[in-house]
Structures are given as C-alpha cells and as structure tokens.
Amino acid sequence: VPDTIALRITNDSARGDAVHIYTLGTSLTTGQQGWADANGTFHPWPAGGNPPTPAPDASIPGPAAGQTKTIRIPKLSGR
C-alpha cells in the first residue's frame, strides 16, 4: 500500500471565486490529529498554549473554474 494516494479535483463550478481544499484528519501512522499539504506530507496540529496558539493555514489553493488539480493524501482517518 503506498504512503499517499492521488486525488484529482476538478472545479466545474463555472464561478470565478477562489476554491480551497482541506485535508484534515488523524494520521493512521502516528495517531496524531493534523492536516496534509498538497504533496501528502502530514503536519500535526501545534500544541495548545496560553495564550492560545494560532492554527496554521491548512488550506491548499484549489483549481480555477474549468481546471483540474491533483493532490496527494496520506493515510488519514477523517472521522
């Protein structure tokens, strides 16, 4: 089983608005919650703190209207 799988996303919305993709979940390898970038690299959420720790920007720029983009997804549980 590969470490990541390819996911092809097509924007058929016919709208000019920006589209963002989020791959969030629990790593099946480490059990940590976090997010994955477009290359399929898993990033654990930062630990909380006082004052609160800002969340990272986990968004992946999506394809423009009529375009397609392929991202990689690691082994995640999205429950």
N, C-alpha and C positions, 0 to 999 in steps of 0.2 A: 504494500500500500504506500503510495507516495506521501511525502510530508505535506504537500499542498495540492489542491486541485484548481483547475482554471474555471472561472465563471465569466461567461460572456454576457455583457449587459448592453442592451440596445435601447436607445431613447426614441421611442415612437410617439412622444407626446405632442409634437408639432408646436411646441412652445419655446420661446427664447429664454425662459428662466434658467438659471443655473441649477444643476442637479448634483446632489451629493450622495455618496454611498457610505454606509457604515457597516463594518463587520465587527460585531461585539459578541462576546461570549466567554465561556470558561474553557481554558486550554485543557484538552484531553491528555496532554503530556505532563503538565505541572499542577493542574487543578486550580490555577490562579485565574481570576477574572481580569479581562482586559480587552484589547482591540487589536486588529490586524491592519497593516498598511496594504497598499496595492500590490506589493511584491509577496505578500503572505507572511511577513515577519510579525510574530506575535509580540505585543507590548503589554506588560501587566499595568494595571491602574496604579498610580502612585499611592503610597500610604497616606492616610489621613493625618491631619495635624491641627494644631491650634496656634495661629488662626488656620481656618480650612485651607487645604491645598487645592489650587486651581486644577481643574480637569484638563488633560491635554486635548488638542484639536484632533479628534479621531476621524475626521471626515476625509473622504477620498473624492477629488473632483471627478464628477461623472461625465459621460459623453454629452456633447451638444445634440440638439434636436436632429434626428436623422442619422446620428453617428453611433458607433459601437465601440466599447472599451472592454478589454479583458483584464480582470484582476485575478489574483491568486488567493485562495482561502486555506488557512492551516486547519488542523484538526481542532474544531471548536464545538462546544455544546452551546446552542443558543437558547436554552430553555429559560 
